[in-house]
Amino acid sequence: MRPTVVLADYGGPELLSDVRPFLKRIFSDRRIIGLPAFLRFPLACLISRLRGGRSREIYRAIGGSPVNRTVSDMCRILNERQKDVRFEPGFRYMEPFFHKTVRKASERGPVLVLPTFPHYSFSSTGSLEDAIAGLTDVRISAPYYNNDTFLRLLSGRIRTELDKPGPKPAAVLLTAHSIPESAVRRGDPYISQVKEQAEWIRGQFPDVPVELSFQSPLGPVKWVGPFIEDSVRALAEAGIRRVVVVPLSFTVDNSETLYELDLYLREFAGKIGVEQVDRVPCFNGDVSFLSFLSDYAGRSLKAAVSEKTPVKGEKS
């Protein structure tokens, strides 16, 4: 009996008609809005209605989310390349839904959940943990943001982008999805993991300025900064003419990379004097990255057999 590896992601709306239901599912998640259910569900309906128009414009600009297709294609390629385990896609907020995929797979045998996001956070991996609560023989892989192979693959892509022609001086701008400061105070390890990863990358490029910023804050609460606009503005004021942007939170392209970085940030940077903004592409179905995922899944499954206990991230 082959184990199943569920390649987990948030998912994304491919059609404009999917946008509001997608938003409603996100804001109904207790890991996103930490209110009692009787308050959270009506609020999720309200937010999805208020944000629906703007979000539809974003997804219209990028031609719909590619996440579902990309992750499904990654699983197909992984299954073609090896037969030891079966890879299946599972999305937290879109079909095929993560919780259904894992429950069905767990009826056949052991399951490893392998998130596409490399860090642990209460709002990402924590939400996956909630969805599989009570299931036996299901393990969530440890975060791989600091894995040597993964880091070498990422630094190689940064180097490739830096070596392309462009105006000088250039700087590397690392960006990660922000989280509320209140989550950090509750012990969410995500920000410390991002900073650890950023410090490693900084050490690989001693001759180039490497800055860390955060993106996608939402709502009236205080989020971790500095925000990406402030970082780009500071680089422009320092005379930087070219910025190479590196998304750290995502290995698969989504609206945060395709819209926020490729469209919005390029326009913003151009208005304040940055001549060129290049983005290090997400891994998506890169063959080397898929090999890493296959190897990492195999090692995680072997560790699960040895330990006989699931390895979970820190809990809130």
N, C-alpha and C positions, 0 to 999 in steps of 0.2 A: 504494500500500500504506500503510494507516494505521498509525502507531505505536501501541503499547499502553502505557497507564499502569496499572501494578499498584498499587492502593491497599492498602498493606501494614499489617497489624496483628498483634498476638499471636493474636487470636481468643479465644474463651471457651466454656466448656461450657454448652450450652443445656439439656441434660438431666442429671439427677443421675448417670446411668450414664456420662456423658462425663467426670466430674470426675477420676477416678483416671488414666485414659489421658492427659488433658490435663496433669496434674501430672507424670506420668512423662516426657512429652515436654519439658516445661520444664526439669526437673532433669537430663535427659540432654544438654542443650545445654552445650557446653564453655564458652560465654560466661557461663553461669549458675554452673556448678560447674567450676572449672578444674583438674580432676583427669584423669589418664589414663583412657581409655575403659574399661579393664578394672576400674577402681574406680568410675568415674562411673555406669555403667549399673546395677550392683547397688544403689548408693546411691540412685539415682533411684527404683528400685522400692521401697526401704525408706521413703524420704521420702513417696512418693505414698500408701503404705499408712498411714503414721503420721498424715499430714495430711489424708487423704481424708475422714474423718468430719467434722472441723471445717469443711473447705472445702465439703462438701455442705450443711452447715447454712447457710453464708453464701449459697450459690447458691439454696438453697431460700427463704431470706428475701427475695431479690430476684426470685424467679420465673425463675431461670436467666439466663445472660449474654445481653445484647442485642447484643453486639458484632458477631457474624456477620451478623445481620439488618440492623443499622444500616449497616455498611460496604457490604453488598450493595445496600441501597436507595440509598445515596449514589452508587454506581457507576451504578445504573439511571437515576437522575435526571440525572447528568452526561452519560450517553450520549443521553438524550432532549433535552438542552439544546444539544448541539453534536455535530458529526460529524467533526471534524478528527482526533480520536484516539479510541481505544477504551479505556474504563476497565474494569478487572476487579479483583475482590477477591482478595487472597491472604493467608492467615493462617499464621503461623509454627508454631502448635501445634494448629491445628484445620483441618478441611477447609472449603473447598478449600485445600490446602496451598500455601504461598507458593512453595516451590521448584519444584513441579510446574507451577503457573500461569506462572511466569516462563520456565521451560524451554520449555513449549509455545508461549508467546507469542513467544519469541525465534526460533522456527522460521519465523514469519511475517514478522518484521521487527524494527526497533529497539524497545527496551523501556525505559521509564523507571519506576523504582521510587520511589513517593511514599509515605513512611511517614505514618501518621496522627499519630505522635508528633513534636512540633516540634523536639526537641533531638537531638543526636548523643550516643550512649553506646556503649561497648564491648558492653554487654549487650543493646542494642536494635538499632540500626543495624548494629553490628558483627556481630550474629547474622545479619542479612539478608545482609551481605557474604559471610559464610561459605557461605550457602546458594546463592549465585550464582557462587561461585568457578569460574573457567574458562570462563564464558559470554562470548561476544563480543557487542558492540553492545547491552550492558545497562548502564544508568547509574542510579546512586542519586542522587536529588536532594539538594542541599545542605539542611541544616536551616534552618527558617524561623522559629525562635523570635524572631529580631530583625528580621524583615521588617516594614516600615512598615505595610503594609496589614493584616497579621495582628495587629500590636500595636494598631492603631486599632480593629479589630473586637473584640479582647479588652477593651480599656479601655472601649469603649462598653457592653459587657455588664456590666462591673463598675459603671459609673456607673448603669445602669438598676437594678441590684439595690440599690445604695446609696440611690437616690432613693425606694425603696419605704418605706412607713411602718414604724416600729419604734422601740424604746426607744433613748435616747441615754445616754452616748456610744457610738458605734460604732467598730469597727476592721475593717480589711481583713486577712485572714490568707491569704497565698499559701501553697500547699502543692504540693510536688513529690515524686515517688517517690524515696526515698533509694537510695543505692548504697553498697557497702562502701568504707571509707576506703582500703583497699588498692588499689582501682581508681583512685582519685584519684592515689595515689602512682605508679601505673604510667602516668599521663598521660591518663586519661579526661577529656575536656573538658566532660562533662555538667554538673558542679556549677558551673563557671565560667560556662557558658551560662545556667543557671538564675538565678544571681546577677545576671548582666548584665540579663536580662529583668526580674527583680524590681526592680532599680534604676530601670529605665525606667518601670515601672508606678508606683513610689513617687513619681517626679517628676510624674506626672499627677494625684496626689491629695495635695497638700501639706497640706491641712487635716484629713486623717484619718490616724491611725496605720496604717502598713502594715508588717506583719511577714512574714518568710519562715520556713516550717517544712518538715519532711520527714516522710514517712509510709512505712509498710509495710516496716520492717526485718525481717529474717528470719535466724534462726540465731545462733550464738554469736559471730560476728565483729563487729568494731566498724563501725557504719554512720554515715554523715554525719548530723548533727543541726543544729539542735535538732528534736526530734520534736514532732509536732503536739500531743500531750497537754500537753507542757511549755509550749508557746507559748500554748495556750488557758488554762492555769492562770495563767500570768504576766499575761495580759490580764485575767482575772477579778480577780486580786489588785490590779490597777491601776484597778479600778472600771469596766471596760468591760462594758456590759450587752448589746450586740448585736455579733455577729461575722459578717462576710460572708466566706465561704470561697471561694477561687479556685483550682481545680486547674490547675496549669501543665503537667503532664506529659501530659495526656490531652486530646484533642479529641473523643473518643468515649466515652460512658458505659460503665463496666465495674464490676466488684465494688469497686474502690478508691474510686469515686465514690458508687455507689448504696448500698453497705453501709458502708464505712469512714467516709465523710463524712456521708451522709444519715441513717444509722441510729446507728451506734456513736458518732460524734463528737457528734451532737445530744444523745444520752443522757448522755454523759460531761460535756459542757459544762453541761447543765441541773443536774447534781448538784453543780457547784462554783460556781453562782451566775450563769452567763450566761443571760439571759432568752430570747434569741432567736439562733438560728443559721440563716443563710440561705446557700445555695450558688449561686454563679454557674453556670448550667447549661453543660454541654459543648456544643460547636457541633453535633455530630451532623449532621443533614441541613439545617442552617440555609442558606437560599438565598445569603446574602452570603458565607458560608464556602465553599460549593460554587463560587461564582464565583471566589473567591480561589484555590482549589485548581486550577480549570481554567486560570486565567491563569498561575499559578505553574508548572504542568506545561508549558504552552505555551512559556514563557520558558526553562525548563530544557531542553526538547527542542531549541529553537533554539540554545542555548548548546552542546549536545552536538554538533550538526551543525557549528558553527563551530570547536569545539576538536578534534573527532575523537578525544577522549580522555575516559574516564569520570572524573567528579569523585567522589572518595570522601572520607569523613571520616577523621579521624586513626585510626591503627591502634594496637592494643596491642602 
